[in-house]
Amino acid sequence: MHRNAIAAESGSTNLRTAGVSYIMASPTDLTRVAGSASMKRPRLHVLALCGLLSLAGIARPARRPASAVKKAWFEAKSVCLFRLGDRRTMPDSADDLSAAIVDGWKNAIIFPKDSGKVSIENATFPRIGSFCIDLTDGHLKPASNKDKVALSNKVERELHVGHFDVRGEPILVQAAKVHMRLTADDALLALERDRHGNPMMMLADASSGSLQIDVTTADAEKLMLDNARQSASKYAIIIDKLQFTVVPETPRELQATLYVGTRIALIPAGMLFRAHVSIDDKMNAKITGLTCDGDEVLGPLIVGLLRPAISRYNNETRALVSFPAGDMKLHDVGVAVDESLHLHASFGR
């Protein structure tokens, strides 16, 4: 919700939600606002301002929604997909599948010696009793746009797994230690290909499953700050600080606050975003009280441009999570905060 407002891209951390993608002002319009329309070459601070608004997702071409169905706030695709290396053949045995999983993470995760393990037990391929992928102590490499996966949607083989377990206790995302565990029982794993013809494995269905993510609030804040700085640097924007606060009112209701302090060509701009999120029994999430306030020199100008764009998300209700395939649905979710953020979700048919 708050990330819709600031659109601080977070790459492989899977914190990104649907960004504000409708036009409110073009870069040319913003140049006029900054008083430089008559100049052939806009000044650096004008370009930086346009860049900041591009990060916020409002200086983009307008486009109509593809359908009337609203997209979920989050997609589970990123935790359901697994690369199987650059091979052209699909795994046809338990040993081959284990080797393919190891090949797949070589380009995405760096492991210290004797870390990163795959365990497959009671396998009569394509049926597997237990399938465990241990990513503990792995260090995720930074992701780029070209790392995005587009599937062929043509399933070539299906694996039936009694118990599927993926864990990282912890897995390192930049300097942040993220503890995660995904489990699924009576799981269906679909083997298909990406747009380059490389094999992929996807958790397509399960009778029941759970996802647990734990990260200290300090690490979560630092991770958001590092990614925001990386995204902003290409526009000559300096992000000095980022403060992120989540206050759960119940396991399904929370108040989120995000403050971002920036400098655009050494001119300071501060933005404060607030939002309240509530999740109903059907696992729909509603955002209310979405506000944006600015301080410092450029903050009030920037939030004046942002408000019309983010206002369309206020009082918006959507499914919290969508799954890429099968009949899986989110059954329950809970958030708790102490010195860490704790997220637990259960899903299944």
C-alpha positions as CSV (number, residue, x, y, z in Angstrom):
1,M,0.0,0.0,0.0
2,H,2.6,2.5,1.1
3,R,4.9,1.1,-1.6
4,N,2.2,1.9,-4.2
5,A,2.6,5.5,-3.2
6,I,6.4,5.7,-3.2
7,A,7.0,2.7,-5.6
8,A,10.4,2.1,-4.0
9,E,11.2,-0.9,-6.2
10,S,12.5,-3.8,-4.2
11,G,13.5,-6.4,-6.7
12,S,13.9,-10.0,-5.4
13,T,12.6,-9.3,-1.9
14,N,9.2,-9.7,-3.2
15,L,7.9,-6.4,-1.4
16,R,6.7,-4.8,-4.6
17,T,2.9,-4.3,-5.1
18,A,1.0,-3.0,-8.1
19,G,2.5,0.5,-8.7
20,V,0.6,3.6,-9.7
21,S,0.7,3.3,-13.5
22,Y,-1.7,6.0,-14.7
23,I,-0.6,9.3,-16.0
24,M,-1.0,12.4,-13.9
25,A,1.7,14.6,-15.5
26,S,4.2,14.0,-18.2
27,P,7.9,14.9,-17.9
28,T,7.1,17.9,-20.2
29,D,4.3,19.0,-17.9
30,L,6.6,18.7,-14.9
31,T,9.2,20.9,-16.6
32,R,6.6,23.6,-17.0
33,V,5.6,23.3,-13.3
34,A,9.3,23.8,-12.4
35,G,9.4,26.9,-14.5
36,S,11.8,25.7,-17.2
37,A,9.5,25.2,-20.2
38,S,11.4,27.9,-22.2
39,M,14.8,26.3,-21.7
40,K,16.1,23.9,-24.4
41,R,17.9,21.9,-21.8
42,P,16.1,21.3,-18.5
43,R,18.2,21.9,-15.4
44,L,19.4,18.9,-13.4
45,H,16.9,19.5,-10.6
46,V,14.0,19.4,-13.1
47,L,15.3,16.1,-14.5
48,A,15.7,14.7,-11.0
49,L,12.2,15.8,-10.1
50,C,10.9,14.0,-13.2
51,G,12.9,11.0,-12.2
52,L,11.4,11.0,-8.7
53,L,7.9,11.1,-10.0
54,S,8.8,8.3,-12.5
55,L,9.8,6.3,-9.4
56,A,6.5,7.0,-8.0
57,G,4.9,5.7,-11.1
58,I,2.9,8.7,-12.3
59,A,5.1,10.1,-15.1
60,R,4.3,7.2,-17.4
61,P,2.0,6.9,-20.5
62,A,-1.6,6.4,-19.6
63,R,-3.0,3.0,-20.3
64,R,-6.4,1.3,-19.9
65,P,-6.8,-1.7,-17.7
66,A,-6.8,-4.9,-19.7
67,S,-10.0,-6.1,-18.0
68,A,-12.5,-5.0,-15.4
69,V,-11.1,-7.6,-12.9
70,K,-8.9,-6.0,-10.3
71,K,-5.5,-7.5,-9.8
72,A,-4.6,-8.7,-6.4
73,W,-2.3,-6.5,-4.3
74,F,0.3,-9.2,-4.3
75,E,1.2,-12.1,-6.6
76,A,2.5,-15.4,-5.1
77,K,4.3,-16.2,-8.3
78,S,7.6,-15.2,-7.0
79,V,7.6,-17.8,-4.2
80,C,6.0,-20.5,-6.4
81,L,8.6,-20.5,-9.2
82,F,11.9,-22.3,-9.3
83,R,14.5,-22.3,-12.1
84,L,15.9,-25.6,-13.4
85,G,19.0,-24.3,-15.0
86,D,19.8,-23.7,-18.6
87,R,19.3,-27.2,-19.8
88,R,16.9,-28.0,-22.6
89,T,15.6,-31.3,-21.3
90,M,13.1,-31.7,-18.5
91,P,14.2,-33.7,-15.4
92,D,13.2,-37.4,-15.7
93,S,14.4,-38.7,-12.4
94,A,14.8,-37.7,-8.8
95,D,18.6,-37.3,-9.2
96,D,18.1,-35.3,-12.4
97,L,15.6,-33.0,-10.6
98,S,18.0,-32.4,-7.7
99,A,20.8,-31.5,-10.1
100,A,18.5,-29.2,-12.1
101,I,17.5,-27.3,-8.9
102,V,21.1,-26.8,-8.0
103,D,21.9,-25.6,-11.6
104,G,18.9,-23.2,-11.4
105,W,20.0,-21.3,-8.3
106,K,23.7,-20.9,-9.5
107,N,22.7,-17.7,-11.3
108,A,20.6,-16.3,-8.5
109,I,22.0,-17.4,-5.2
110,I,25.6,-17.5,-3.8
111,F,26.2,-20.2,-1.2
112,P,29.1,-20.7,1.2
113,K,30.7,-24.1,1.1
114,D,28.5,-27.0,2.2
115,S,25.3,-24.9,2.1
116,G,22.4,-25.2,-0.3
117,K,21.0,-28.6,-0.2
118,V,18.2,-30.6,-2.0
119,S,16.7,-33.6,-0.4
120,I,14.3,-36.0,-2.3
121,E,13.0,-39.1,-0.5
122,N,10.7,-41.9,-1.3
123,A,10.6,-41.1,-5.0
124,T,9.0,-43.2,-7.7
125,F,9.3,-40.6,-10.3
126,P,7.1,-38.6,-11.0
127,R,5.8,-39.3,-7.5
128,I,7.8,-38.0,-4.6
129,G,7.2,-38.6,-0.9
130,S,9.3,-35.7,0.4
131,F,11.0,-32.9,-1.4
132,C,13.1,-30.3,0.6
133,I,15.0,-27.3,-0.8
134,D,17.3,-25.7,1.8
135,L,18.5,-22.2,0.9
136,T,19.9,-21.4,4.4
137,D,22.8,-19.0,4.3
138,G,22.4,-18.4,0.6
139,H,23.0,-14.8,-0.6
140,L,20.5,-13.6,-3.2
141,K,22.1,-11.8,-6.1
142,P,20.4,-8.5,-7.1
143,A,17.6,-9.0,-9.7
144,S,17.1,-7.0,-12.9
145,N,14.2,-6.6,-15.3
146,K,15.7,-9.2,-17.6
147,D,15.4,-11.7,-14.7
148,K,11.6,-11.5,-14.8
149,V,10.1,-14.9,-15.8
150,A,7.5,-15.2,-18.5
151,L,6.1,-18.8,-18.7
152,S,5.0,-20.6,-21.8
153,N,1.9,-21.8,-19.9
154,K,2.4,-25.3,-21.5
155,V,2.9,-27.9,-18.8
156,E,5.1,-30.7,-20.0
157,R,5.3,-32.8,-16.9
158,E,3.6,-32.9,-13.4
159,L,5.2,-34.1,-10.2
160,H,3.0,-35.3,-7.3
161,V,4.7,-34.5,-3.9
162,G,3.5,-35.7,-0.5
163,H,5.4,-32.9,1.3
164,F,7.2,-30.0,-0.3
165,D,9.4,-27.8,1.9
166,V,11.5,-24.7,0.9
167,R,13.4,-22.9,3.7
168,G,16.0,-20.2,4.2
169,E,16.9,-19.8,7.9
170,P,18.1,-17.3,7.1
171,I,18.5,-16.3,3.5
172,L,20.5,-13.1,2.8
173,V,18.9,-10.4,0.7
174,Q,21.6,-7.7,0.4
175,A,22.7,-7.3,4.0
176,A,19.3,-8.3,5.5
177,K,18.7,-11.7,7.0
178,V,15.3,-12.9,6.0
179,H,13.9,-16.1,7.6
180,M,11.4,-17.8,5.4
181,R,9.7,-21.2,5.1
182,L,7.2,-22.4,2.5
183,T,5.5,-25.8,3.0
184,A,2.9,-27.6,0.9
185,D,1.2,-30.9,1.4
186,D,-0.3,-33.1,-1.4
187,A,1.4,-30.7,-3.8
188,L,1.4,-30.6,-7.6
189,L,4.6,-29.3,-9.2
190,A,4.2,-28.3,-12.8
191,L,7.3,-28.4,-15.2
192,E,7.1,-25.9,-18.0
193,R,9.4,-23.5,-19.8
194,D,10.1,-19.8,-19.8
195,R,10.2,-17.6,-22.9
196,H,13.8,-18.7,-23.6
197,G,12.9,-22.4,-23.5
198,N,14.6,-23.0,-20.2
199,P,12.7,-25.4,-17.8
200,M,11.0,-24.1,-14.8
201,M,9.2,-25.7,-11.8
202,M,6.1,-24.2,-10.3
203,L,4.0,-25.0,-7.3
204,A,0.7,-25.3,-9.1
205,D,-1.5,-26.8,-6.4
206,A,-1.6,-28.1,-2.9
207,S,-4.3,-29.4,-0.5
208,S,-2.7,-27.2,2.3
209,G,0.3,-25.1,2.8
210,S,1.9,-22.2,4.7
211,L,4.4,-19.4,4.3
212,Q,6.3,-17.8,7.2
213,I,8.5,-14.8,6.8
214,D,10.4,-13.1,9.6
215,V,12.8,-10.1,9.3
216,T,14.0,-7.6,11.9
217,T,12.4,-4.2,11.5
218,A,15.9,-2.7,11.2
219,D,16.8,-5.1,8.3
220,A,13.5,-4.5,6.6
221,E,14.0,-0.7,6.7
222,K,17.6,-1.0,5.5
223,L,16.6,-3.3,2.7
224,M,13.9,-0.8,1.5
225,L,16.4,2.1,1.8
226,D,19.1,0.3,-0.2
227,N,16.7,-0.6,-3.0
228,A,15.2,2.9,-3.1
229,R,18.7,4.4,-3.3
230,Q,19.6,2.1,-6.2
231,S,16.5,2.9,-8.1
232,A,16.7,6.7,-7.5
233,S,20.4,7.0,-8.3
234,K,19.8,6.9,-12.1
235,Y,17.7,10.1,-11.7
236,A,20.4,12.0,-9.7
237,I,18.1,11.7,-6.6
238,I,19.7,11.2,-3.2
239,I,17.7,9.4,-0.6
240,D,19.0,10.3,2.8
241,K,16.7,8.3,5.0
242,L,13.7,6.1,5.1
243,Q,11.6,5.3,8.1
244,F,9.1,2.5,8.0
245,T,6.6,1.7,10.8
246,V,4.0,-1.0,11.0
247,V,1.6,-1.1,13.9
248,P,-0.8,-4.1,13.9
249,E,-4.1,-3.4,15.5
250,T,-5.2,-7.0,15.1
251,P,-3.5,-9.8,13.2
252,R,-5.5,-8.7,10.1
253,E,-5.5,-4.9,10.6
254,L,-2.5,-2.6,10.5
255,Q,-1.4,1.0,10.3
256,A,1.6,1.7,8.1
257,T,3.8,4.8,7.9
258,L,6.6,5.5,5.5
259,Y,8.8,8.6,5.6
260,V,11.3,9.3,2.8
261,G,13.8,12.1,3.0
262,T,15.4,13.0,-0.3
263,R,17.6,15.6,-2.1
264,I,17.0,16.6,-5.7
265,A,20.1,18.4,-7.0
266,L,20.9,19.2,-3.3
267,I,17.3,20.6,-2.7
268,P,15.7,18.7,0.1
269,A,12.3,17.0,-0.2
270,G,10.5,14.9,2.4
271,M,7.4,12.8,2.0
272,L,5.3,11.0,4.6
273,F,2.8,8.3,3.5
274,R,0.2,6.8,5.8
275,A,-2.3,4.0,5.2
276,H,-4.6,1.6,7.1
277,V,-5.0,-1.9,5.8
278,S,-7.8,-4.3,6.9
279,I,-8.2,-7.9,5.6
280,D,-11.6,-9.6,5.7
281,D,-12.6,-13.3,6.0
282,K,-12.5,-13.7,2.2
283,M,-8.9,-12.5,2.2
284,N,-9.7,-9.2,0.5
285,A,-7.6,-6.3,1.6
286,K,-8.9,-2.7,1.8
287,I,-6.8,0.4,2.0
288,T,-8.2,3.4,3.8
289,G,-6.7,6.6,5.2
290,L,-4.1,6.8,2.5
291,T,-2.5,10.2,2.8
292,C,0.7,11.8,1.6
293,D,2.3,14.9,3.1
294,G,5.4,16.8,2.2
295,D,8.0,18.9,4.0
296,E,11.3,20.6,3.2
297,V,11.6,22.7,0.1
298,L,10.3,20.4,-2.7
299,G,8.2,18.0,-0.6
300,P,4.9,20.0,-0.8
301,L,5.3,20.4,-4.6
302,I,5.9,16.7,-5.1
303,V,3.1,15.4,-2.9
304,G,0.7,17.9,-4.6
305,L,1.4,16.0,-7.8
306,L,1.3,12.6,-6.1
307,R,-2.0,13.0,-4.3
308,P,-4.4,12.7,-7.3
309,A,-2.5,9.6,-8.4
310,I,-2.5,7.8,-5.1
311,S,-6.1,8.8,-4.2
312,R,-7.5,6.2,-6.6
313,Y,-6.1,3.6,-4.2
314,N,-7.8,5.0,-1.2
315,N,-10.8,2.9,-0.1
316,E,-9.8,0.3,-2.7
317,T,-10.6,-3.4,-2.0
318,R,-8.8,-6.2,-3.8
319,A,-7.8,-9.8,-3.2
320,L,-4.7,-9.8,-1.0
321,V,-2.9,-12.5,-3.0
322,S,-3.3,-14.3,-6.3
323,F,-1.8,-17.7,-7.1
324,P,-0.3,-18.4,-10.6
325,A,-2.2,-21.7,-11.2
326,G,-4.5,-24.4,-9.8
327,D,-7.3,-24.0,-7.2
328,M,-5.1,-22.6,-4.4
329,K,-6.5,-19.8,-2.3
330,L,-5.3,-17.9,0.7
331,H,-7.1,-19.1,3.8
332,D,-5.6,-17.0,6.6
333,V,-2.9,-14.4,7.2
334,G,-1.5,-12.7,10.2
335,V,1.0,-9.9,11.0
336,A,2.8,-9.4,14.2
337,V,5.5,-6.9,15.2
338,D,8.0,-6.8,18.0
339,E,11.7,-6.2,17.1
340,S,10.9,-8.1,13.9
341,L,8.1,-8.2,11.4
342,H,6.4,-11.6,11.4
343,L,4.1,-12.7,8.5
344,H,2.3,-16.0,8.4
345,A,-0.1,-17.1,5.7
346,S,-1.9,-20.4,5.1
347,F,-3.2,-21.5,1.8
348,G,-4.6,-24.5,-0.1
349,R,-7.5,-25.8,-2.0
